[in-house]
Amino acid sequence: MSLPIHYRLEKSFQYELQTRVPGLTWHVSQERPEGSPPYGVIQCDEAREKTPESGVFYVQMAVLVTHLLDEEKGRPHLQRVQEVRQAIEALPRPGVDEDNLIRIYGFVLMRSLDSNTELEQGTLFELNVGCGVWEKQEGGPMNTPDVES
């Protein structure tokens, strides 16, 4: 599979969160989502390979949950944020996603931030994810340079 680790990881978390928190529509940033709240967006930014050519990465991930502000003073948003937090904490570690050809070794929820505008309220979860591309973890091609001995 030639898809970058960012996209694979976003798709993997999208499936898991859609399954665990079906009350939100889940998007991945790589697909440039559009729509009206409520929804969730998963975005992977910086990916650092742990050792060159290892296929093992640390990836910075953000999970955004957003709702329109309404008369209920944010109660639906707070309930959904709690569901998302519990879903994230319940994700299996380590885990394997054969559909997206990725291994999840583990992750840490670094922090969560709240941010509101005049019309929307949002909560952002920041995660650091350790993962590996399947083809390098399952004995697939390593793409390592030839070394003369």
N, C-alpha and C positions, 0 to 999 in steps of 0.2 A: 504494500500500500504506500502510495507516495504522498498522502496528505500530511501536512505538518502536524506536529504534536499539539499545537494550540487548538486546531480544529477538532482533532480526535477527542481531546479532553473535554472541550465544550459539548460535543455531541454526547459523550458518555454521561456527563452530569445532567444534560438536558433530559435524557431518557429517564435517569434515576429520579430526578426531581419531579418530572411530569407524572411518573408512576406514584410517587410518595405524596405529592401535593397537587392533586388534580384540579383543585379549585383555582389555580392560576394557569394562564397560558405561558409556556416557557419558550424563550427565544435564545438563540446564540448570536453573539455579536458578529461573527464571521459572515452571517447571512444578512446583515444590515436590516434588522427587524423594524417593522412599522406597526402601529396600532395604538389603541387607547387603553389606559390602565383599567383594571388591574392586570399586571403581568409581571413576569420575572425575566431577567436577562442574565446570561452567563457570559463572561468575557475573560479570556486568558490573555495575559500580556507577556511579560518577560519569561522566557524559557531559557534556563541555563543547563547545559549538559554537564553532568557531574564529572565525568572523565571523557576526554575526546574519544569519539567513535563508540562509546558504550551504549548509546541509546537510552540512557537513564537521565532523566531531567528533573529539575525543580522548576515548577511553573507557578507564577503568580496568577491567582484567579480572583475575580470579583463576581459576586452574585448580588444582583440588585432586585429588590422587591418594591413595587410602586403601586399606589392607589390614588384615585382622585380624592381630594378633600371633600367631605360632606358633613351633613348635620350630625352624624353619629360621632363626631369628634375623634375619628381615627380608630375606633374600636375594631372594625373589620381588618384594618391594616395591622394593628397590633396582634390580633389573633393569627393572621396569615404569617406574619413574621415569626411568631412562636412556632408555628407548624413547620416553616422552612428551617429554622434553627434545629428543631428536633429531627427533621429529615436529614439534614447535613450530618448531624452527630450520629445518626443511625446507619449511615452508609457503610458498607463492609470495607474493612481494611485488613489485610490487603484484598484487592478485588481484581477480577479479570473481566474485560469487556471484549468478547470475541467479535462482536459486530463492528466495533471501531478499531479493533486490533491494538488494544492498549492494556497495560497492566497498571493498576493503581497500587502503589506500595504503602501509601499513607498520606495523610494531610493534617494540617493544623489550622484551626480557625484562629486567625491572628487578631481580628477585632471586628466590631460592627459599628457602623456610623449611621446616624439619622440625618436626613436632609429634606427640608420641605421648601416648596415654592408656593406661590399664591394659589395654585390650582392642584398641586400634587404633593404627596408625601412619600418619602422613600427611605428604605433602609438598605445599606450596602454591607455585605459580608466580605471580608478579605481573607483568602485562604492561601496557604503555601502547600502545593501538592507535589509529592514525589511520585513519578510515574515512568514507565518505560514503553518504548515502541515494541510491539509484539514480535516483529520480524528479527529483532536483535536479541530478544529475550528467549526465543524458542529455538535457537540454533539456526536461524535464518542467515541470510547474507550479512556479513559484518562490514563490508566496504572498508576494510582496513588496508593500508598500503602494504605492498610486499616488502618483506625484510630479509636481507641476505644474512645468512649466519656464517 
